[in-house]
Amino acid sequence: MTSAKLDALVVRATVRIGPDDEPGTLWGSGFFVAPGWLLTCRHILPLKDGPEGVGSLRVQGYDGLDVRARPAYWLGGGTDPEQDLVLIRLTEDVPHACVRLTDRYDRPNSVAAYGWRPTDGLPKRWSGETDCNGTDGGYGLTLGPLAEIPHGASGGPLLDRERGLVAGIVKARRVGKDGGLAVAVTALRGFRRAVPVGEENGLGVDPYAALIRAHDIWHSKVAGAVSWVKAQTGVAVDGDRSWGPGDSAKASALLAGLPEPRSSAELQGLIGHVVGDDPLWTEEAAPRDWRDGHGWLYDHPEGADLVALHYLRVVAQVCGPRAPDAAAELERWVEQRAEALPGHLRALLMGVVAGAPAPWGSAGARAGGDLWDDPRIDGYLRHSDGDDADYAHGADDSDGPVVAVELEPDLFRPHDRFHWRIWTWTGGPETVRAGDEGSDPEGDSLADLPSVLNEPLARTFGRLDNGRRARLELAVPVEHFGINAHLWLPGPVVPSLRAHLAERPFGVHRQVVVRCLKRRGEPTAVWRERWRAVAEGEPKALPVISDAYAGQALDAAPPGAVPVLCRPPAESTGPLAQAVAAGYGVIFWNLQAEHTHGCGTGCRELHDRTAELLSSAGRATALPERVRALREGFRRADPDADWVEHLALLYDDPGRPIPHCDDLLESP
């Protein structure tokens, strides 16, 4: 049940928002989440001209608070809960209280809503208790009919009464129905991609991380009557008592001093090992920062304190090479807090170092071995000492994450403009997800595609990269097999004396292959048969030296054959199309071979070298990584890798076919 003191603190942090020149006008409610920053619903603002046109706001609240503010970040607009949030920044430095936000992923049960409501005179404070009886979409929380949410309360905080933490933002009454709707706090993670208003840059490149870290640091420092953690201590449910509000507040503040995880996939893998299970991450609940991972630890059967301390110790060791002082401070606190554990558990916990078992058997057994044997963790530790650090690539032929870019030529400009869409796989065919897609109705030129795709690819790789970098697959029609995506650069190069990943083409630091856009949907039987033969057996090179030879050789070759074309796609579109039609899922070709006088020594070298490569690989599933390693060797001036400079690989796995899409990627 909510304590009177905690209720008073929520009231102190909840404000009313209106126009600067009309102090008595109520647009809606909001609440402070960090010093100088408050959160509210975007829809309470008059947005005829967008957030930039709102101008100065008046924020008023407890004890005569009356201060100017302005919209700072929003989530792009829309009526969905995750799009209906805006951060407002005070333009004056004034003292105020802040709510404490939950880091949990599950929805609350018993809740209290707070806000303001209009009256005939000045607006008045309002609150009501009810239950959270369901969800609506990824971030919506439905509220029961025990409290009728008034006009003006939108944007106010929704308190989890059992845990004493703010779990959501009041969004709206349900028109024609009882109860209301709130936005879960997890929606704040969308502020990683927030749209700044005007020239706003107060929260840097990752507004979510900056905001939530400022929030955690404030709560670790505030003391006395306005300490939320002190008021919360008497409210926490029994399951949280072994790891109390003071523990979680201190841990969150120490985590805020560490550099951000290199990717959400790396963080998720680490959490999975700590909890000894594979959580079924949903896109909405998936953790993005160290604090989010902390929220997955409360309900573990081994006890929240042991699991949380284990998590913190692992995070400290992971971050040690990049931030030794902050990581050491976290480790010291873990050791101090571990004194409260029983002796045998404390001994197990303090033994969590590289090569030691996790504190309980299930965590190690889950992965078939030690926590630290996992390449996502071990590779991170061994390669996290600089901006040019690479990830461990793991097994050559194991299934890893895949990012496929589908390039569909525009019907009216087929040789110049392309419409694009991104697909991702984290496992088998059932894990396929649609990502970003191009918005230009005329498509984008081939020359512009590397820069156009830079941001969406960076965002997608950041989500999927873990112990090995996700493979990049370019799905194009056969007539565009001359694409050189392996030479694309990840992004603008930052001037530095240290080598940077952005200076290396994609093909050097991640697997890059080509797929055939024609192969959408259910794979054909012959495609499956040929793939099975090269994936499970020993593939054999099939040299294709001319169009005349291709017609007979491609159809008659055994299933384990891999066509090798020494002529570039512009000269061999016919044989490439025949090979695709004949079901070949693995094909090699030369991107820039001169054939003015027929085949030469370069062609013979290509055929000999690919035959050696196929023989040494053992299975075709190892080829993408073998080709990447050869490209890296070429970049390092390895003379044995010279032949790979213009080598391209079709690697078209029927186990992860590109889906059919109802929305055609073409101009109307």
N, C-alpha and C positions, 0 to 999 in steps of 0.2 A: 504494500500500500504506500502511496505517496506521502512522505512526511511533510509537515507544515513548512519546515525550513526549505525543503527542496521545491515545494510549490512557490514559496516566496522568491527563490532564485530564478525560477522560470519566468515569473512575472517581471522581475527586474530586467531580464534579457529580452523581453518581448516588446516590440514597439509598434506604433502606427505610422503609416506612410501616406503622404499626401503632397500636393503641389507646394512649392516653396512660398508662393505669394498668397496662399490661402491656408493658414495654419489649422483651421478647424475642419477642413475637408478631409474625409477618410477615403483613400483609395483601397487600402488593404493593410494587412499586418505583415510583420517580419520579425526576425530575431537575430541576435548577434552570435556568430560562430567563431570569430577570431577578432583580435584587437583591430578596430576600424572597419570590420567587414560584417555585413549582415546579409541574410538569405531571405528570399521571398519568392512568390510566384510571379512569373513574367506577365501573366494575364491581368494582374491588378493595375498595370501601368497603361496609360493611353498611348498606344503604339501605332497611330495612324502613319507617322513618318519614321517608324522604327525606333529602337532604343536611343539612337543618337538624337532624336528629336524631342525626347522627354525633358531634357534640361535639368535644372536643379530641383532637388526634392527636399521636403521637410520631414525629418525623422523625430518623433516625439515619444516619450515614454516615462518610465518611473522617475520619481523624485525631480521633476521639472526638466528632464532631458529634452532639449530642443536644439537640434543641430542640422546643418545642411549636409546633403549627400548627393550622389549621382550614380546612375547605372554604370557598372564596370564590365561585367562579363555575363553572357547569356548562352543558351545552348541551341541557337539557330531557329527558334520559333516552332510553333505547332501546338496542337491541343493534347498530345500524348503526355503523360506525367513526366517522362524523362526530358521533354522539351519545354516544360513549363517552369523553368527555374531561372533565376537571375541573381547575381551577386551585386550588392550595392556597396559602394565605398564612401565612408564619411570624408568630407572635405575639411573637417576640423578634428583636432586631436582632443578627445574628451574621454574621461574614465567611464567604463560601463562593465557590466557583467556579461559573461558568455555562457551559453548552454553547453553541455557536454554531449557530444554525438556518439551514438553507439557504433561499435565496430563489428557487431554481429551481422550475420547474413540472413537469419531466420526472422519471420515476422513476429511482432509482439502479440500479446493476448489482451490484457487489460490496459487501456490507454486513457490519457487525458489530453484534450485539445485546448489550446490557448490562443487568444487573439483580441481583437477590438471589434466593437460593433457601433453603428451610428445611432444617435439619439436626436431629439429635437434640439439639444444644445451641443456640447462637445462630445466626441466619441467616448465610450466607456470600455473598460476592460471586461473581457468575457472568458470563461473557461467551462468545460463540461467533461464529464467522465463517461466513457462508453467502452465497447470492446472492438477489437479488430477481428472481423469475422471472415476475411477472405482476401484474395488478391485479384487484381485486374491488370493483366498484361505483366510485363517484366518488372515494373516498379510501382504499380498502383496498389494501394492498401484500402480495402473497403471497410467502412466504419459502420457499426450497428446503430439502431435508432434511439438509443438511450439519451443521446444528446443531439439536439437540433442545431446544426451549425448555422450561425447567422451570417448575413451579408457583412463583409468587412473582415471576417476572420481568416479569409484565404491568405496564405503565406505565413501563418503562425506555426509554432512548434507542436509536434505530437509526441507526448512523453510516454515511454514505456513505464508504466507504474510499478511493475514488478522488479525492474532492474534499475530504475532511476536514471535512464538515459533517453535522450531525444532520438526517436527512431524514424521520424518522418516530418513532412511539411504538409499542413492542412491545405488541401487544394480546392474543394468545392462541396456544396450541398449536392445531393443527388436529386435532380429535378423530377418531380412526380413520384419520388420514392423516399423511403425513410433512410436516415443515416447520411453518410457522406463519403468522400474520397480523399486520400492523402497520398503523398509521394514518398516512397521509401528513401532513407538516407543513402542507400547504395547508389541512387541515381546521381549523387554528387560526383561519382567517379567519371561521369561524362564530361566534367569540367577539364579533363585532360585535353579535350578538343574544343574548349570554350571559345566563343567568338568575342574578342575584346570590343568594347564600345569606344569609338573614336581612337585616341592615341593611348589608351590604357595599357600599361604593361607592369603594373605593380606586383603581379604574381608570376611574372616570368614566363618561360616556355611551357611549363606544366602547372597550370593554375590549381589543379586539384591537389597535387603534392605540396605546393607551397602553402595553400590554405589549411590543409589538415595538419600539417606540421606546425604551423603557427598556432593552431587551435590546441594541439597537444602540449606544446611548450608552455602556453599560457596557463593551462590547467595544472601543470606540474609546479608552477611557481606561485600561483595565487594562494593566499592563506587567510586565516581569520574567518570572520562571519560570512564572507562571500565565497568561501571555498566550496565548490560543487562536490568535490571528492569527499570532503568531510561530511556533508549532508547526505551523500549517496550511501555512505557506509552502512547506515542503519536500514537501508531499503533492500539491498541485494538479496536475491533468493538463495536458498540453501545451496543449490548446485554451484553457485559462484563464490562461496565463502572461502574455499581453499585458495582462491586467487582473487583477492578482493579489489575494490575500486582503487585503493591506493597503489596496489601492485600494477594493475593495468595502466593507470595514469603514468606511473614512473617508467614502466616499460615503453609505453607509447612515446614519451618524451625522449627517451634514449634512442629509440628507433628513428625518431625525427632527425637526429644528428648524423645519421648514416647516409651515404649516397644511395640513390634510388636503385631498385633492382634493374639489371640490364634488360630484362624482358619479363612480361607477365608469365610466359610459359616456364621460364627458369624458376620464378617464385612459386608457381603452382606445383612444379615437381618437387621442390624442397619441402613444401607443406605436406604433400602426400607422403613423403618419407617420414616426416616427424610424427604425423598422426597415425602412421602405420596402415594406411588405407589409400584407395584412389577415389577422392571425392568426385562426385558427378557435377563438375563445374557447369553452371549455366552462364551464359554470356553476362547476365545482369549481376550475378553474385560473385563472379570470378574476381579474385584479389588482384589489385594493381600495384599496391605499395606494401611495405613491411607491416604497417599498421593493419591493413586489411587481412593479412595472413594471421595476425594475432587473433582476429575475431572468429577463426575456425577452431580454436583450441579449448573453449570453455567446457564442452560436454564430453570430453574424452573419458572413457572408463578408468584410465590410469590416474585421473586427477588433473584438474586444470593447472595446478601449480607446477607439477612435474613436467607436463607436456609444454607449458608455456616457457619454462626455464630452458628446457631442451631446445625449443625453437629459437629462443634468444641467443643461446650459446652457438648454435649452428649459424645463425645470421651474422653474429659477431665474427666468426671465423671466415665466413664467406667475404665479408666486407673489409677484413683486416688489411689486405694488401693495398686497398684504395684509400682507406681512412683509418690508419693505425691508432690514432689517439681516441677517436670516437668509439671504435670497436673495443679498445682496451677498457674504456670507461664502462661500456655495457658488460663486458666480461667480469669486471670487478663487482658490479652490482649483482650479477647472477650468482657469483660465488657467495656474496654476503647474504642474499635472499635464500640461497640453498641451505644455509645453516638451520632453517626452520624445518627442513625435511628430515624424515627418519634416516639414521646413519647409512643403511644399506642403499637407499635410494640416492642419497647425496653422493655416495661413492660411485654409483653407476653414472649419475649425471656428470660429475666432474671428469669422468673418463671419456666423455664424448669428444674425441679428437680424431684426426685423420687416422684411419685404420682400426679404431675401437668400435665395439658394437653400440647400437642404440640402447637406451635405458630399458627397453622391453623387447622381448623376442619377436613380436609380430612385425615390428617395423623393419627389422632386417630381413625376416623371412618373406615379407611381402615382395621384395624386389629380388628374392633369390640370393641374397647376400647382404653385405654391409651397406649401410646408408652411404658411406663415402666411396663405395665402389661405383656408384651411379655416375655415368659420364656427365650428366647435367650438373652435378655438384663438383666432381673431381676436375672436369674440364674447366669449370668456372674458376676454381681455386688456382689451377696451374696457369691460367691465361688471363688473369684479371689485373695485371700490373701495368696497364697502359691503354691509351685510346686505340692503339693498333692491335690490341689483343684479339686473337682468334679463338673460336670455340673448338673443343674436341669434336671430331667428326663422327666418332662412334664406328660401329660396324659398317663396312662398305655397302652391304646389301640388305640391311634391315629397313623396315618401313619407317620412314620419318615423316615430318610434316612437309606438305607440298603447297606451293602457291602457283596457281595456273592463271596466266593472263590470256584471255580469249580475245583475238583480234579479228573482227569481222569487217571485210571491205564494204564501204558504202556502195549501194547499188548504182548511184549516179556518178560516183568518182572512185571506181574500184581500184585504181592503181595509185591513188593519191591519199585518200582519207580512210580512216579506220574507226570503227566504234569498238570500245573495249569494255570488258567486264572481268572482275577478279573472282576466282573460285579458290577455296582452300580445303585441304584434307588434313586431319590430324591422325588418321588411322585408315580403316577400310572405307568402302564406298558409302557406308551409312553416315560417315562423319563429314560429308561434303557440306560446305556452307557458301552461300553467295556473299561476296564482299562488295567493294566499291565498284561503280561503273561510270563511264563517261557521260557527261551531260550535254555536250555540244551536239545539236541535232545534225550538224554537217560532219561530225567525226573530227579526228585529229590526224594531222599528217604524220607519215612515218618518221620524218626528221624530228618532229616535236614530241613524239611519244616518250622518249627517255625522260625529258623534263616534266611532261604531263603526269607520267606514272610515278615520278620520284616520291611525292608525298604519300599517295595511297599505298605504294609498295613498302615504304619505310614503316608506315603504321601497321601494315599486315605482318611484315617480318618481325617487328618489335613484339607482336603478340604471339607469334609461333616459334621464333628461334628459341632453342633451349640448349641442350648439350651439343647439338649439331645444328647447323644453319638449315633452314627450310630450303628445299629445292625450288628453283624457279623454272616453270614450264611455260613456253610460249606456244599457244595453240593458234596456228595460222593455216590458210589454204596452201596446197602444194605449190602453187605458183609464187608463193612468198617464202619458200624454204630458204631463201638466201638471206634472211634476217640475221643480223649479227648481235643478238641480245647479250651474248657472253662478253661483248666489249662495252656494254653500257656501264656508266659509272653510277654508283648509288646516290650521289648528290654533290652539291657544291663542296669544293675542297677548302678547308679552313687552313690558312697559312700557319705552318708550324715546322719546327725542326724535327719533330717526331713523325715517323711514317703514319699515315692515317688510312683507315679502311676506304674512305671516299676516294683515295688515289688509286685504288685497285679496281679493275673492272669486275663486274659481277662474276664472270666465269672463273676468276682466280680464287675468290673466297667463298663461293657457294656453287653447288651443282646447277648448271644451266643446260636445259635440253629443249628440243622442239617436239611438238605434238601436231597431229593433223586435225584441223578444225572440222573436217568432214565426218570424223568419227564421234558423233554425239550419241548419247543414249546407250541402249543395250548393245553390247559387243556381238559381232558375228561369230559363228562357230569356228571359222577358219582363223580368225584373229586370235581367239582364245587358244586354239590348238598350237599355232606357231609360237605364241607367247609362252605357253607351258613348256614347250620344247627348249627354248633358249633360257628360261628362268630356272628350270630344274635339271637340265642337262648341260653339255658342253657345246656352246655355239661355235659354228664354223663360218669363216669368211666366205662370201660369195662375190667375187669380183664382177662388176658390171661395167664393161669398157665401151659399150656402144648401144645405141637404140636398137639396132637389129638383133644383137645378142640378148638384150633384156627380155624381149617378148617371150622367147622360149625358155630361157634360164629361170626366170622368176616363177613361172608356173610349175616347172618341173622340179625345182629344188626341194630337198627334204625340209621338214618343219624346223629343224635346228639351224637353218642357214640364216646368215646376216648379210644382206646386200651391202656392198661397198662401191660407191660411185666416185670415180676420180674426176668427173666433169662437174662444174658448178651447176646449181639449180637452173640458171638461165639456159644452159645447154642440155639439161637432162630432166626437164619437167615431165616429159612423157614417161621415162623409166621410173621416176619417183612416184607418179600417179599409179603406174602399174603395180609397183611394189606395195603401195598402200591398199590397192584393190585386192591384191593377192594375200592380204592378211598379215604382212610383216609389221611387227611392232617395234623392231630395232633395226635401224639403218644408219650407215655412215656415209658422208659425202664431203667433198672438198669444196669450200666456198669460193676460192679464187684460183682456179687452175687454168692455165693457158693451154689451148688445144688447137692452135693454128695449124700445126703439122702433125696432129695426132698425139697419142700418148708418148710420154718421155720417161726419164729416170724418176721424176717426182711421182708419177703415177705408180711405177713399180714399188717405190718406197712406201707409198700410202697403202698399197695392198699387202705388202709384206709386214708392215708395222701393225696394221689393224688385225692381221691374222695372229701375230704374236700377242697382241693385247687381248683378243678374245680367248686365246688358249690359256694365258696366264690368269685371266679373270675367273675362269671356272664356270661362272654363271653370269648371264647378261645383267642380272640385277645389281652386280657390282660395278657396271660400266659408268654410270654417272659420276661416281666418286673417283674412279680411275682417270676419267677424262679431266675432271677438275684438278686432280693432283698433277697431271701432265701439263695443264695450262699454268699452274703455279710454277712448275719446273721451268717452263719456257720463260716466264716472267723473271725468273732468277738466272736466266742465261744458261740453263742446262743444255748442252749440245744434243743430248739424247732426246730432248723434247722438241727440237726444231720442227719436226714434221707435223706437230699438232696445232701449229699457229692458225691454220684455216680449216681445222676439222670441225664438223658439225655432227650432232647425234640426234636422231629421232628415237625417243624413248616413250612409247605410247602404251601405258599399262592398262589393259582392259579391266583390271580389278578396280580402277578408279576412273571410269569414263566421265567425260565432260557431260553434264546433264543437258537435256533439252531445256530451253527457256521459252516461256510463253511470250515474253516481251522481245520482239525482234530487235537486234542491234543494227538498225538501219534507218535511213531517213524515211519519212512518210511519203 
